[in-house]
Amino acid sequence: MSVLAFDTYAFVKRLTAAGMPEAQAEALADEQRRLIDDRLATKDDLERMEVAIRVQVANTATKADIAETKADILKWMFGTMGFQTVVILGAALAFNHFGH
């Protein structure tokens, strides 16, 4: 929610001085105030959003790092298992060859 000072009294006074009927100037001032309160982002709003985005990006980067590390571990694990299988088969074949 925006916190911005909008002087409705000065706004109405200026409009009526320019020839606008007071009731119309008050209605316009009320709508302006509502729009400013509901739709206008303040510097504080933007700073809070920036912090939230930075946290979200950091969390996403951390998740990506974890996924990359997991993929590296799996790659090494399967590579090691494959190497061990080749060594065991080679040893079994060598024992079989020398056994006869």
C-alpha distances in whole Angstrom, upper triangle without the diagonal:
4,7,10,13,14,18,19,22,23,22,24,27,27,27,30,32,32,33,31,31,29,28,27,25,23,22,21,19,17,16,15,13,11,11,10,7,7,8,8,8,8,11,10,7,11,13,11,12,15,16,15,18,20,21,21,24,25,26,27,29,31,31,33,35,36,37,39,41,42,43,45,47,48,49,51,52,54,55,57,58,60,62,63,64,66,67,68,70,72,73,74,76,78,79,80,82,84,84,87
4,6,9,11,15,16,19,20,19,21,24,24,24,27,29,29,31,28,29,27,26,25,23,21,21,19,17,16,15,13,11,11,10,7,5,7,8,6,6,6,9,8,7,10,12,12,13,16,17,17,19,21,22,23,25,27,28,29,31,32,33,35,37,38,39,41,43,44,45,47,48,50,51,53,54,56,57,59,60,62,63,65,66,68,69,70,72,74,75,76,78,80,81,82,84,86,86,89
4,7,9,13,15,18,18,18,20,23,23,24,26,28,28,30,28,29,26,26,25,23,21,21,19,17,16,16,14,11,12,12,9,7,10,11,9,9,7,10,9,9,12,13,13,15,18,19,19,21,23,24,25,27,29,30,31,33,35,36,37,39,40,42,43,45,46,48,49,51,52,54,56,57,58,60,61,63,64,66,67,69,70,72,73,75,76,77,79,81,82,83,85,86,88,89,91
4,6,10,12,15,15,15,17,19,19,20,23,24,25,27,25,26,24,24,23,20,19,19,17,14,14,15,12,9,11,11,7,7,11,11,9,9,7,10,10,11,14,15,16,17,19,21,22,23,25,27,28,29,31,32,34,35,37,38,40,41,43,44,46,47,49,50,52,53,55,56,58,59,61,62,64,65,67,68,70,71,73,74,75,77,79,80,81,83,84,86,87,89,90,91,94
4,6,9,12,12,12,15,16,17,18,20,22,22,25,23,24,21,22,21,18,17,18,16,13,13,14,12,9,12,12,9,9,13,14,12,13,11,13,14,15,17,19,19,21,23,24,25,27,29,30,31,33,35,36,37,39,41,42,43,45,47,48,49,51,52,54,55,57,58,60,62,63,64,66,67,69,70,72,73,75,77,78,79,81,82,84,85,87,88,90,91,93,94,95,98
4,6,9,9,8,11,13,13,14,17,18,19,21,19,20,18,18,17,14,13,14,13,9,10,11,9,6,10,11,8,9,13,13,12,14,13,16,17,17,19,21,22,23,25,27,28,29,31,33,34,35,37,38,39,41,43,44,45,47,49,50,51,53,55,56,58,59,60,62,64,65,66,68,70,71,72,74,75,77,78,80,81,83,84,86,87,89,90,92,93,95,96,97,100
4,5,6,6,9,10,11,13,14,16,17,19,17,18,15,16,16,13,12,14,12,9,10,13,10,9,12,14,11,12,16,17,15,18,16,19,20,21,23,25,26,27,29,30,31,33,35,36,37,39,41,42,43,45,47,48,49,51,52,54,55,57,58,60,61,63,64,66,67,69,70,72,73,75,76,78,79,81,82,84,85,87,88,90,91,92,94,95,97,98,100,101,103
4,6,5,6,8,10,10,12,14,15,17,15,15,12,13,13,9,8,10,9,6,7,10,8,7,11,12,11,12,16,17,16,19,18,21,22,22,25,27,27,28,31,32,33,34,37,38,39,40,42,43,44,46,48,49,50,52,54,55,57,58,60,61,63,64,65,67,69,70,71,73,75,76,77,79,80,82,84,85,86,88,89,91,92,94,95,97,98,100,101,102,105
4,5,5,6,9,10,11,12,14,16,14,14,11,12,13,10,8,12,11,8,10,13,12,11,14,16,15,16,19,21,20,22,22,24,25,26,28,30,31,32,34,36,36,38,40,41,42,44,46,47,48,50,52,53,54,56,57,58,60,62,63,64,66,68,69,70,72,73,75,76,78,79,81,83,84,85,87,89,90,91,93,94,96,97,99,100,102,103,105,106,108
4,6,5,6,9,10,10,12,14,14,15,12,14,14,11,11,14,12,9,12,15,13,12,16,17,16,17,20,21,20,22,21,24,25,26,28,30,31,32,34,36,37,38,40,41,42,44,46,47,48,50,52,53,54,56,58,59,60,62,63,65,66,68,69,70,72,74,75,76,78,80,81,83,84,85,87,89,90,91,93,94,96,97,99,100,102,103,105,106,108
4,5,5,6,9,10,11,13,11,13,11,13,12,8,8,11,9,6,10,12,10,10,14,14,13,16,18,19,18,21,20,23,25,25,26,29,30,31,33,35,35,36,39,40,41,42,45,46,47,48,50,51,52,54,56,57,58,60,62,63,65,66,68,69,71,72,73,75,77,78,79,81,83,84,85,87,88,90,91,93,94,96,97,99,100,101,103,104,107
4,5,5,6,8,10,11,9,9,7,9,9,5,6,9,8,6,9,12,11,12,15,16,16,17,20,21,20,23,23,26,28,28,30,32,33,33,36,38,38,39,42,43,44,45,47,49,49,51,53,54,55,57,59,60,61,63,64,66,67,69,70,71,74,75,76,78,79,81,82,84,85,86,88,90,91,92,94,96,97,98,100,102,103,104,106,107,109
4,6,5,6,9,10,10,10,8,11,12,8,9,13,12,10,13,15,14,15,18,19,19,21,23,24,23,26,26,28,30,30,32,34,35,36,38,40,41,42,44,46,46,48,50,51,52,54,56,57,58,60,62,62,64,66,67,68,70,72,73,74,76,78,79,80,82,83,85,86,88,89,91,92,94,95,97,98,100,101,103,104,105,107,109,110,112
4,6,5,6,9,9,11,10,13,12,9,11,14,12,11,14,16,14,15,19,19,18,21,23,23,22,25,25,27,29,29,31,33,35,35,37,39,40,41,43,45,45,47,49,50,51,53,55,56,57,59,61,61,63,65,66,67,69,71,72,73,75,77,78,79,81,82,83,85,87,88,90,91,93,94,96,97,99,100,102,103,104,106,108,109,111
4,5,5,7,6,8,8,11,9,6,9,11,9,9,13,14,13,15,18,18,18,20,23,23,22,25,25,28,30,30,31,34,35,35,37,40,40,41,43,45,46,47,49,51,51,53,55,56,57,59,61,61,63,65,66,67,69,71,72,73,75,76,77,79,81,82,83,85,87,88,89,91,93,94,95,97,98,100,101,103,104,105,107,109,111
4,5,5,5,6,6,9,9,7,9,12,11,11,14,16,15,17,20,21,21,23,25,26,25,28,29,31,33,33,35,37,38,39,41,43,43,44,47,49,49,50,53,54,54,56,58,59,60,62,64,65,66,68,69,70,72,74,75,76,79,80,81,82,84,86,87,88,90,91,93,95,96,97,99,101,102,103,105,106,107,109,111,112,114
4,5,7,9,9,13,13,10,13,16,14,14,17,19,18,19,23,23,23,25,28,28,27,30,30,32,34,34,36,38,40,40,42,44,45,46,48,50,50,52,54,55,56,58,60,61,61,64,65,66,67,70,71,72,74,76,77,78,80,81,82,84,86,87,88,90,92,93,94,96,98,99,100,102,103,105,106,108,109,110,112,113,116
4,6,9,11,14,12,10,14,16,14,14,18,19,17,20,22,22,22,25,27,27,26,29,30,32,34,34,35,38,39,40,41,44,45,45,47,49,50,51,53,55,55,57,59,60,60,63,65,65,66,69,70,71,73,75,76,76,79,80,81,82,85,86,87,89,91,92,93,95,96,97,99,101,102,103,105,107,108,109,111,112,114
4,6,9,12,11,10,13,15,14,15,18,19,18,21,23,23,24,27,28,28,28,31,32,35,37,36,38,40,42,42,44,46,47,47,50,52,52,53,55,57,57,59,61,62,62,65,67,67,68,71,72,73,75,77,77,78,81,82,83,84,87,88,89,91,92,93,95,97,98,99,101,103,104,105,107,109,110,111,113,114,116
4,6,9,7,6,10,11,10,12,15,15,15,18,20,20,21,24,25,25,25,29,30,33,35,34,35,38,39,39,41,44,44,45,47,49,49,50,53,54,54,56,59,59,60,62,64,64,66,68,69,70,72,74,75,76,78,80,80,82,84,85,86,88,90,91,92,94,96,97,98,100,101,102,104,106,107,108,110,111,113
4,6,5,6,9,10,11,12,14,16,16,18,20,21,22,24,26,26,27,30,31,34,36,35,37,40,40,40,43,45,45,46,49,50,50,52,55,55,56,58,60,60,61,64,65,66,67,70,71,71,74,75,76,77,80,81,82,83,86,86,88,90,91,92,94,96,97,98,100,102,103,104,106,107,108,110,112,113,115
4,5,5,6,9,10,10,12,14,15,16,18,20,21,22,24,25,25,29,29,33,34,33,35,38,38,39,41,43,43,45,47,49,49,50,53,54,54,56,58,59,60,63,64,64,66,68,69,70,72,74,75,76,79,80,81,82,84,85,86,88,90,91,93,95,96,97,99,100,101,103,105,106,107,109,111,112,114
4,5,5,6,9,10,11,12,14,15,17,18,20,21,22,24,25,28,29,33,34,33,35,38,38,38,41,43,42,44,46,48,48,49,52,53,53,55,57,58,59,61,63,63,65,67,68,69,71,73,73,75,77,78,79,81,83,84,85,87,89,89,91,93,94,95,97,99,100,101,103,105,105,107,109,110,112
4,5,5,6,9,10,11,12,14,15,16,18,20,21,22,23,26,28,31,32,31,33,36,36,36,39,41,41,42,45,46,46,47,50,51,51,53,56,56,57,59,61,61,63,65,66,67,69,71,71,73,75,76,77,79,81,82,83,85,87,87,89,91,92,93,95,97,98,99,101,103,103,105,107,108,110
4,5,5,6,9,10,10,12,14,15,16,18,20,21,21,24,25,28,30,29,31,34,34,34,37,39,39,40,43,44,44,46,48,49,50,52,54,54,55,58,59,60,62,64,65,66,68,70,70,72,74,75,76,78,80,81,82,84,85,86,88,90,91,92,94,96,97,98,100,102,102,104,106,107,109
4,5,5,6,9,10,10,12,14,15,16,18,20,20,24,24,28,29,28,30,33,33,33,36,38,38,39,42,43,43,45,47,48,49,51,53,53,54,57,58,59,61,63,64,65,67,68,69,71,73,74,75,77,79,80,81,83,84,85,87,89,90,91,93,95,96,97,99,100,101,103,105,106,108
4,5,5,6,9,10,11,12,14,15,16,18,19,23,24,27,28,27,29,32,32,32,35,37,36,38,41,42,41,43,46,46,47,49,51,51,53,55,56,57,59,61,62,63,65,67,67,69,71,72,73,75,77,77,79,81,82,83,85,87,88,89,91,93,93,95,97,98,99,101,103,104,106
4,5,5,6,9,10,10,12,14,15,16,17,20,22,25,26,25,27,30,30,30,33,35,35,36,39,40,40,41,44,45,45,47,49,50,51,53,55,55,57,59,60,61,63,65,66,67,69,70,71,73,75,76,77,79,81,82,83,85,86,87,89,91,92,93,95,97,98,99,101,102,104
4,5,5,6,9,10,10,12,14,15,15,19,19,23,24,23,25,28,28,29,31,33,33,34,37,38,38,40,43,44,44,46,48,49,50,52,54,54,56,58,59,60,62,64,65,66,68,69,71,72,74,75,76,78,80,81,83,84,86,87,89,90,91,93,95,96,97,99,101,102,104
4,5,5,6,9,10,11,12,14,15,18,19,23,23,22,25,27,27,27,30,32,32,33,36,37,37,39,42,42,43,45,47,47,49,51,52,53,55,57,58,59,61,63,63,65,67,68,69,71,73,74,75,77,78,79,81,83,84,85,87,89,90,91,93,95,95,97,99,100,102
4,5,5,6,9,10,10,11,13,17,18,22,23,21,23,26,26,26,29,31,30,31,34,35,35,37,40,40,41,43,45,45,46,49,50,51,52,55,55,56,59,60,61,62,65,66,67,68,70,71,73,75,76,77,79,81,82,83,85,86,87,89,91,92,93,95,97,98,100
4,5,5,6,9,10,10,11,14,16,19,20,19,21,24,24,24,27,29,29,30,33,34,34,36,38,39,39,42,44,44,45,48,49,50,51,53,54,55,57,59,60,61,64,65,66,67,69,70,72,74,75,76,78,80,81,82,84,86,87,88,90,91,92,94,96,97,99
4,5,5,6,9,10,10,13,14,18,18,17,20,22,22,23,26,27,27,29,31,32,33,35,37,38,38,41,42,43,44,47,48,49,50,53,53,55,57,58,59,61,63,64,65,67,69,70,71,73,74,75,77,79,80,81,83,85,86,87,89,90,92,93,95,96,98
4,5,5,6,8,10,13,14,18,19,17,19,22,22,22,25,27,26,27,30,31,31,33,36,36,37,39,41,41,43,45,46,47,49,51,51,53,55,56,57,59,61,62,63,65,67,67,69,71,72,73,75,77,78,79,81,83,84,85,87,88,89,91,93,94,96
4,5,5,5,7,11,13,17,17,15,17,21,20,20,23,25,24,25,28,30,29,31,34,34,35,37,39,39,40,43,44,45,47,49,50,51,53,54,55,57,59,60,61,63,65,66,67,69,70,71,73,75,76,77,79,81,82,83,85,86,87,89,91,92,94
4,6,6,5,8,10,13,14,13,15,18,18,18,21,23,23,24,27,28,28,30,32,33,34,36,38,38,40,42,43,44,46,48,49,50,52,54,55,56,58,59,60,62,64,65,66,68,70,71,72,74,75,77,78,80,81,83,84,86,87,89,90,91,94
4,6,6,9,10,14,13,12,15,17,17,17,20,22,21,23,26,27,27,29,31,32,33,35,37,37,39,41,42,43,45,47,48,49,51,52,53,55,57,58,59,61,63,64,65,67,68,70,72,73,74,76,77,79,80,82,83,85,86,87,89,90,92
4,6,9,11,15,15,12,14,17,16,16,19,21,20,21,25,25,25,27,30,30,31,33,35,35,37,39,40,41,43,45,45,47,49,50,51,53,55,56,57,59,61,61,63,65,66,67,69,71,72,73,75,77,78,79,81,82,83,85,87,88,90
4,6,10,13,14,11,13,16,16,15,18,20,19,20,23,24,24,26,28,29,29,32,34,34,35,38,39,39,41,43,44,45,47,49,50,51,53,55,56,57,59,60,61,63,65,66,68,69,71,72,74,75,76,78,80,81,82,84,86,87,89
4,6,10,11,9,10,14,14,14,16,19,19,19,22,24,24,25,28,29,29,31,33,34,35,37,39,39,41,43,44,45,47,49,50,51,53,55,56,57,59,60,62,63,65,66,68,70,71,72,74,75,77,78,80,81,82,84,86,87,89
4,7,8,6,7,10,11,10,13,15,15,16,18,20,20,22,24,25,26,28,30,31,32,34,36,36,38,40,41,42,44,46,47,48,50,52,53,54,56,57,59,60,62,63,65,67,68,69,71,72,74,75,77,78,80,81,83,84,86
4,5,5,6,9,10,11,12,14,16,17,18,20,21,23,24,26,27,29,30,32,33,35,36,38,39,41,42,43,45,47,48,49,51,52,54,55,57,58,60,61,63,64,66,67,69,70,72,73,75,76,78,79,81,82,84,85,87
4,5,5,6,9,10,10,12,14,15,16,19,20,21,22,24,26,27,29,30,31,33,35,36,37,39,40,42,43,45,46,48,49,51,52,53,55,57,58,59,61,63,64,65,67,69,70,71,73,75,76,77,79,80,82,83,85
4,5,5,6,9,10,11,12,14,15,17,18,20,21,23,24,26,27,29,30,31,33,35,36,37,39,41,42,43,45,47,48,49,51,52,54,55,57,58,60,61,63,64,66,67,69,70,72,73,75,76,78,79,81,82,84
4,6,5,6,9,10,11,12,14,16,17,18,20,21,23,24,26,27,29,30,32,33,35,36,38,39,41,42,44,45,47,48,50,51,53,54,56,57,58,60,62,63,64,66,68,69,70,72,73,75,76,78,79,80,83
4,5,5,6,9,10,10,12,14,15,16,18,20,21,22,24,26,27,28,30,31,32,34,36,37,39,40,42,43,45,46,48,49,51,52,54,55,57,58,60,61,63,64,65,67,68,70,71,73,74,76,77,78,81
4,5,5,6,9,10,11,12,14,15,16,18,20,21,23,24,26,27,29,30,31,33,35,36,37,39,41,42,43,45,47,48,49,51,52,54,55,57,58,60,61,63,64,65,67,69,70,71,73,74,76,77,80
4,5,5,6,9,10,11,12,14,15,17,18,20,21,23,24,26,27,29,30,32,33,35,36,38,39,41,42,43,45,47,48,49,51,53,54,56,57,59,60,62,63,64,66,68,69,70,72,73,75,76,78
4,5,5,6,9,10,11,12,14,15,16,18,20,21,22,24,26,27,28,30,31,33,35,36,37,39,41,42,43,45,46,48,49,51,52,54,55,57,58,60,61,63,64,66,67,69,70,72,73,74,77
4,5,5,6,9,10,10,12,14,15,16,18,20,21,22,24,26,27,28,30,31,33,34,36,37,39,40,42,43,45,46,48,49,51,52,54,55,57,58,60,61,63,64,65,67,68,70,71,73,75
4,5,5,6,9,10,11,12,14,15,16,18,20,21,23,24,26,27,29,30,31,33,35,36,37,39,41,42,43,45,47,48,49,51,53,54,55,57,58,60,61,63,64,65,67,69,70,71,74
4,5,5,6,9,10,11,12,14,15,17,18,20,21,23,24,26,27,29,30,32,33,35,36,37,39,41,42,43,45,47,48,49,51,53,54,55,57,58,60,61,63,64,66,67,69,70,72
4,5,5,6,9,10,10,12,14,15,16,18,20,21,22,24,26,27,28,30,31,33,35,36,37,39,40,42,43,45,46,48,49,51,52,54,55,57,58,60,61,63,64,65,67,68,71
4,5,5,6,9,10,10,12,14,15,16,18,20,21,22,24,26,27,28,30,31,33,34,36,37,39,40,42,43,45,46,48,49,51,52,54,55,57,58,59,61,63,64,65,67,69
4,5,5,6,9,10,10,12,14,15,16,18,20,21,22,24,26,27,29,30,32,33,35,36,37,39,41,42,43,45,47,48,49,51,52,54,55,57,58,59,61,63,64,65,68
4,5,5,6,9,10,11,12,14,15,17,18,20,21,23,24,26,27,29,30,31,33,35,36,37,39,41,42,43,45,47,48,49,51,52,54,55,57,58,60,61,63,64,66
4,5,5,6,8,10,10,12,14,15,16,18,20,21,22,24,26,27,29,30,32,33,34,36,37,39,40,42,43,45,46,48,49,51,52,54,55,57,58,60,61,62,65
4,5,5,6,9,10,10,12,14,15,16,18,20,21,22,24,26,27,28,30,31,33,34,36,37,39,40,42,43,45,46,48,49,51,52,54,55,57,58,59,61,63
4,5,5,6,9,10,11,12,14,15,16,18,20,21,23,24,26,27,29,30,31,33,35,36,37,39,41,42,43,45,46,48,49,51,52,54,55,57,58,59,62
4,5,5,6,9,10,11,12,14,15,17,18,20,21,23,24,26,27,29,30,31,33,35,36,37,39,41,42,43,45,46,48,49,51,52,54,55,57,58,60
4,5,5,6,9,10,10,12,14,15,16,18,20,21,23,24,26,27,28,30,32,33,34,36,38,39,40,42,43,45,46,48,49,51,52,54,55,56,59
4,5,5,6,9,10,10,12,14,15,16,18,20,21,22,24,26,27,28,30,31,33,34,36,37,39,40,42,43,45,46,48,49,51,52,54,55,57
4,5,5,6,9,10,10,12,14,15,17,18,20,21,23,24,26,27,29,30,31,33,35,36,37,39,41,42,43,45,46,48,49,51,52,53,56
4,5,5,6,9,10,11,12,14,15,16,18,20,21,22,24,26,27,29,30,32,33,35,36,37,39,41,42,43,45,46,48,49,51,52,54
4,5,5,6,9,10,11,12,14,15,17,18,20,21,22,24,26,27,28,30,32,33,34,36,37,39,40,42,43,45,46,48,49,50,53
4,5,5,6,9,10,10,12,14,15,16,18,20,21,22,24,26,27,28,30,31,33,34,36,37,39,40,42,43,45,46,48,49,51
4,5,5,6,9,10,11,12,14,15,17,18,20,21,22,24,26,27,29,30,31,33,35,36,37,39,40,42,43,45,46,47,50
4,5,5,6,9,10,11,12,14,16,16,18,20,21,23,24,26,27,29,30,32,33,35,36,38,39,41,42,43,45,46,48
4,5,5,6,9,10,11,12,14,15,16,18,20,21,22,24,26,27,28,30,31,33,34,36,37,39,40,42,43,44,47
4,5,5,6,9,10,10,12,14,15,16,18,20,21,22,24,26,27,28,30,31,33,34,36,37,39,40,42,43,45
4,5,5,6,9,10,11,12,14,15,16,18,20,21,23,24,26,27,28,30,31,33,34,36,37,39,40,42,44
4,5,5,6,8,10,11,12,14,15,16,18,20,21,22,24,26,27,28,30,32,33,34,36,37,39,40,42
4,5,5,6,9,10,10,12,14,15,16,18,20,21,22,24,26,27,28,30,31,33,34,36,37,38,41
4,5,5,6,8,10,10,12,14,15,16,18,20,21,22,24,26,27,28,30,31,33,34,36,37,39
4,5,5,6,9,10,11,12,14,15,17,18,20,21,23,24,26,27,29,30,31,33,35,36,38
4,6,5,6,8,10,10,12,14,15,16,18,20,21,22,24,26,27,28,30,31,33,34,36
4,5,5,6,9,10,11,12,14,15,16,18,20,21,22,24,26,27,28,30,31,32,35
4,5,5,6,9,10,10,12,14,15,16,18,20,21,22,24,26,27,28,30,31,33
4,5,5,6,9,10,11,12,14,15,17,18,20,21,22,24,26,27,29,30,32
4,5,5,6,9,10,10,12,14,15,16,18,20,21,22,24,25,27,28,30
4,5,5,6,9,10,10,12,14,15,16,18,20,21,22,24,26,26,29
4,5,5,6,9,10,11,12,14,15,16,18,20,21,22,24,25,27
4,5,5,6,9,10,11,12,14,15,16,18,20,21,22,24,26
4,5,5,6,9,10,10,12,14,15,16,18,20,21,22,25
4,5,5,6,8,10,10,12,14,15,16,18,20,21,23
4,6,5,6,9,10,10,12,14,15,16,18,19,21
4,6,5,6,9,10,10,12,14,15,16,18,20
4,5,5,6,9,10,10,12,14,15,16,19
4,5,5,6,8,10,10,12,14,15,17
4,5,5,6,9,10,10,12,14,16
4,5,5,6,8,10,10,12,14
4,5,5,6,9,10,10,13
4,5,5,6,9,10,11
4,5,5,6,8,10
4,5,5,6,9
4,6,5,7
4,5,6
4,6
4
